[in-house]
Amino acid sequence: MKRIELGELTAQKEKYLGKEVTVCGWVRTSRDSKNVAFIELNDGSSLKHTQAVLDKSKFTADKLAGCLNLGAAVRVRGKLVEGMKAEAVEIAADSVELLGECPLEYPLQKKRHTMEYLRTIPHLRVRSNTFNAMFRIRSELSYAIHEFFHKNGFYYVHTPIITGSDCEGAGEIFKVTTMGYAPAVKSEEEYYASDFFGKQAGLTVSGQLEGEVMATAMGKIYTFGPTFRAENSNTTRHAAEFWQVEPEVAFAEIDDIIEIATDMIKYITRYVLDNCADELKFFEERFEQGLTAKLRNVAESEFARVDYAEAIELLLKSGKKFDYPVEWGCDLQTEHERYLTDEVFCKPVFVVNYPKEIKSFYMKLNPDGKTVAATDLLVPGVGEIIGCSERENDYKKLLKAIEVRGMKMSDYEQYLDLRKFGSVPHSGFGLGLERMLMYVTGIGNIRDTQIYPRTKNYLA
């Protein structure tokens, strides 16, 4: 089917003005009058729609039947001419052909639908302007992430989706099995011994452990893929399946990885600003006023840095009544993070040196014996988007951390071996793609950054 994409028509209009063109697309809006009809088409190549003008003297009623219905797929041939709006083009149609009919009960009508309603039709909502813009930015942001690491000498590695260990040690793993309910099985050990792998397996919560293996051979690596958490958190910021970016760097201490994280966030933010102007304008008009200025501030300003203990003091002295009590040793909640980013620093801030009890077993113990070399990057409006740490490279200290937490030692034998054979200081972080998308679009719910969100009690 020879056609010209609508995005190309608008981007290179001087090339096509006055010429006959053939385009295809879905009808987004239509208007009909006695002598002329108008349809606005979108084929996915641009956020903007292209209007086709149909002089009804050229078309029989039978030929137009169904072509004006919202959601219908059509092919239009005609001359490209200047549009009524500045910089716009439109097609003076000579022919129109119905490729895919759409009934009048098509769910996406001209009225503005709520985000809650659109979640009930995930297979169609991407045709709305909001989700068309969202997934366009998601694509560009993903490309920018790969470009940043490629330009900075990182190797892209693919870590396993199915794993036998729990990286975070929190037990929030989705189990992978080929066996159904088996009431005759006498014990858990017997059950898993008969399973596909001969032991318990699950979906990965992080590619970090395998990433460390690769970094201790290749120096600088990153993973970028789906991760899974069976966390019973029905919030606007949590999903059971999400995409995560995880670099791992050998010979890097905590300050080194903070610098890399800062550079990456600035790079990908600039990329979106430079390449998604139409989409950002759309989100700024409908979801977050000042969005573009906020992103420019991220790209151009220095990030703040505060010690965890100092952050606790700031919260205690705030005079605010938080739903979750604040004291040294508590895990910062969203309301705490939002106060620090939105009211104290008014820009992204790294909180460093968390108490060891609230962080993962693999994080490097600081000389004080109470805190670890870990940091979270908090951003205004969202909270945490990066979790970052220097990894414990001392064999005895890592062994003790595993023992204290009662973790299964056999699951981490290879991980411990890395501390035996040429151990080096090394660090890494994880960036949740969907949370970054929430930040750059102003969308308030993680469910609206994914095609098919996977959350508690929801599997569309």
Residue pairs with C-beta under 8 A, 6 or more apart in sequence:
1 24
1 75
2 22
3 22
3 23
3 24
3 75
4 16
4 21
4 22
4 23
5 23
5 43
5 45
5 46
6 23
6 25
6 41
6 42
6 43
6 45
6 46
6 48
6 49
6 50
7 43
7 45
7 46
7 48
8 45
9 16
9 21
9 23
9 50
9 80
9 89
10 46
10 48
10 50
10 87
10 88
10 89
11 46
13 80
13 87
13 89
16 80
16 89
17 80
17 81
17 82
17 89
18 79
18 80
18 81
19 79
19 80
20 77
20 78
20 79
20 94
21 77
21 78
21 79
21 80
21 91
22 75
22 76
22 77
23 41
23 43
23 50
23 52
23 75
23 76
23 91
24 41
24 43
24 73
24 74
24 75
24 76
24 99
25 41
25 42
25 43
25 50
25 73
25 74
25 76
26 41
26 42
26 43
26 71
26 72
26 73
26 74
26 127
27 39
27 40
27 41
27 67
27 68
27 69
27 70
27 71
27 72
27 73
27 74
27 102
28 40
28 41
28 42
28 49
28 70
28 127
29 39
29 40
29 49
29 70
29 110
30 37
30 38
30 39
30 40
30 68
30 69
30 70
31 37
31 38
32 38
32 68
34 56
35 55
35 56
35 57
36 53
36 54
36 55
36 56
37 53
37 54
37 56
37 64
37 68
38 51
38 52
38 53
38 54
39 51
39 52
39 54
39 67
39 68
39 74
39 76
40 49
40 50
40 51
40 52
41 49
41 50
41 51
41 52
41 74
41 76
42 48
42 49
42 50
42 127
42 132
44 132
46 278
47 129
47 132
47 133
47 136
47 278
47 279
47 282
48 278
50 89
50 90
50 91
51 83
51 88
51 90
51 91
52 76
52 78
52 90
52 91
52 93
52 96
53 90
53 91
53 92
53 93
54 64
54 93
54 96
55 92
55 93
56 64
58 93
58 94
59 96
63 96
64 96
65 98
66 72
66 98
66 101
66 102
67 74
67 96
67 98
69 101
69 102
69 103
69 104
69 106
70 102
70 106
70 108
70 109
70 110
71 102
71 106
71 108
71 127
72 98
72 100
72 101
72 102
73 98
73 99
73 100
73 102
74 96
74 97
74 98
74 99
75 96
75 97
75 99
76 91
76 93
76 95
76 96
76 97
77 93
77 94
77 95
77 96
78 91
78 92
78 93
78 94
78 95
79 91
79 92
79 94
80 89
80 90
80 91
81 89
81 90
81 91
81 92
82 88
82 89
82 90
83 89
83 90
84 90
107 121
107 124
108 121
108 124
108 125
108 127
108 128
113 128
115 130
115 445
115 448
118 125
118 128
118 130
118 131
118 448
119 125
119 447
119 448
119 453
122 451
122 452
122 453
122 460
125 131
126 132
126 135
126 451
129 282
130 282
130 286
130 448
131 448
133 278
133 279
133 282
133 283
133 441
134 437
134 441
134 443
134 448
134 449
135 451
136 276
136 279
137 272
137 276
137 279
137 280
137 437
137 440
137 441
138 433
138 437
138 449
140 271
140 272
140 275
140 276
141 268
141 271
141 272
141 433
141 436
141 437
141 440
142 224
142 243
142 433
143 271
144 267
144 268
144 271
144 272
144 275
145 224
145 245
145 264
145 268
145 431
145 433
146 156
146 224
147 271
148 263
148 264
148 267
148 268
149 156
149 222
149 247
149 264
150 156
152 220
152 260
152 263
153 220
154 220
154 221
154 222
154 247
155 214
155 218
155 220
155 221
155 222
156 221
156 222
156 223
156 224
157 210
157 211
157 214
157 218
157 221
157 222
157 223
158 223
158 225
159 204
159 207
159 210
159 211
159 214
159 223
159 225
160 204
160 207
160 210
161 203
161 204
161 225
161 226
162 176
162 201
162 202
162 203
162 204
163 201
163 202
163 203
163 204
164 197
164 199
164 200
164 201
164 202
164 411
165 209
165 411
165 412
165 415
166 172
166 173
166 202
166 205
166 407
166 411
167 204
167 205
167 206
167 208
167 209
167 360
167 362
168 205
168 206
168 360
169 360
169 361
169 405
169 407
170 205
170 231
172 205
172 229
172 230
172 231
173 202
173 203
173 205
173 228
173 230
174 202
174 203
174 228
174 230
174 240
175 200
175 201
175 202
176 196
176 201
176 202
176 203
177 195
177 196
177 201
178 195
178 196
179 191
179 194
179 195
179 196
182 191
185 191
185 194
192 198
192 199
192 200
193 199
195 201
203 227
203 228
204 227
204 228
205 227
205 228
205 229
206 227
206 244
206 246
206 430
207 223
207 225
207 227
207 244
207 246
208 246
208 248
208 362
208 428
208 430
209 362
209 412
209 415
210 223
211 221
211 222
211 223
211 246
211 247
211 248
211 428
212 248
212 391
212 415
212 418
212 426
212 428
213 414
213 418
214 221
214 248
215 221
215 248
215 249
215 250
215 426
215 428
216 250
216 418
216 422
216 424
216 426
219 249
219 250
219 251
220 247
220 248
220 249
220 250
221 247
221 248
222 245
222 246
222 247
222 248
223 244
223 245
223 246
224 243
224 244
224 245
224 246
225 243
225 244
226 241
226 242
226 243
226 244
227 241
227 242
227 243
227 244
228 240
228 241
229 238
229 240
229 242
230 240
231 238
231 240
232 456
233 456
234 455
234 456
234 457
235 334
236 444
236 445
236 446
236 447
237 334
237 382
237 383
237 435
237 438
237 446
238 446
238 455
239 434
239 446
239 447
239 450
239 453
239 454
239 455
240 454
240 455
240 456
241 450
241 454
242 432
242 433
242 434
242 446
242 450
243 432
243 433
243 434
244 430
244 431
244 432
244 433
245 430
245 431
245 433
246 428
246 429
246 430
246 431
247 257
247 260
247 264
247 428
247 429
248 426
248 427
248 428
249 256
249 257
249 260
249 426
249 427
249 428
250 424
250 425
250 426
251 424
251 425
251 426
252 260
252 390
252 425
252 426
252 427
253 373
253 390
253 425
253 427
254 352
254 364
254 373
254 374
254 375
254 388
254 389
254 390
254 427
256 427
257 388
257 389
257 390
257 427
257 428
257 429
258 305
258 350
258 352
258 375
258 388
260 429
261 377
261 386
261 388
261 429
261 431
262 303
264 431
265 298
265 303
265 348
265 377
265 386
265 431
266 298
266 299
268 436
269 295
269 298
269 299
269 440
270 299
272 280
272 295
272 440
273 280
273 292
273 295
273 296
273 299
279 441
280 291
280 292
280 295
280 440
280 441
281 292
283 291
283 441
283 442
283 443
284 290
284 291
284 292
284 442
287 441
287 442
287 443
287 444
288 294
288 381
288 441
288 442
291 440
291 441
291 442
294 380
294 381
295 440
297 347
298 347
298 348
298 379
301 347
303 347
303 348
303 349
303 350
303 377
304 345
304 347
304 348
304 349
304 350
305 349
305 350
305 352
306 314
306 340
306 345
306 349
306 350
306 351
306 352
307 351
307 352
307 353
308 351
308 352
308 353
308 354
308 355
308 371
309 328
309 353
311 332
311 336
311 340
311 351
312 326
312 327
312 328
312 330
314 340
314 344
315 322
315 326
315 336
315 339
315 340
316 326
318 339
318 343
320 339
322 333
322 335
322 336
322 339
323 333
323 335
324 330
324 333
324 335
324 336
326 336
328 355
329 355
329 357
329 358
330 358
331 358
332 340
332 351
332 376
332 384
334 383
337 376
337 378
337 383
337 384
338 380
338 381
338 383
340 349
340 351
340 378
341 347
341 348
341 349
341 378
341 379
341 380
341 381
341 383
342 380
342 381
346 380
347 380
348 377
348 378
348 379
348 380
349 377
349 378
350 375
350 376
350 377
350 378
350 388
351 375
351 376
351 378
352 373
352 374
352 375
353 366
353 371
353 372
353 373
353 374
353 375
354 371
354 372
354 374
354 375
354 376
355 370
355 371
355 372
356 363
356 365
356 370
356 371
356 372
359 372
359 374
359 389
360 389
361 398
361 401
361 402
361 405
361 407
362 389
362 391
362 392
362 398
362 401
362 415
363 372
363 373
363 374
363 389
363 390
363 391
363 392
364 372
364 373
364 389
364 390
364 391
364 392
364 393
365 371
365 372
365 373
365 392
365 394
365 397
365 401
366 372
366 373
372 389
373 389
373 390
374 387
374 388
374 389
374 390
375 388
375 389
376 384
376 386
376 387
376 388
377 384
377 385
377 386
377 388
378 384
378 385
379 385
379 439
381 438
381 439
381 442
382 435
382 438
382 439
384 435
385 431
385 432
385 435
385 436
385 439
386 429
386 430
386 431
387 429
387 430
388 427
388 428
388 429
388 430
389 427
389 428
389 429
390 425
390 426
390 427
391 426
391 427
391 428
392 398
392 401
392 419
393 419
393 423
393 424
393 425
393 426
394 419
394 423
395 416
395 419
395 420
395 423
398 415
398 416
398 419
399 416
402 409
402 412
402 416
403 409
433 449
434 446
434 449
434 450
435 446
437 443
437 449
438 444
438 445
438 446
438 449
441 449
443 449
446 453
447 453
447 455
447 458
452 460
453 460
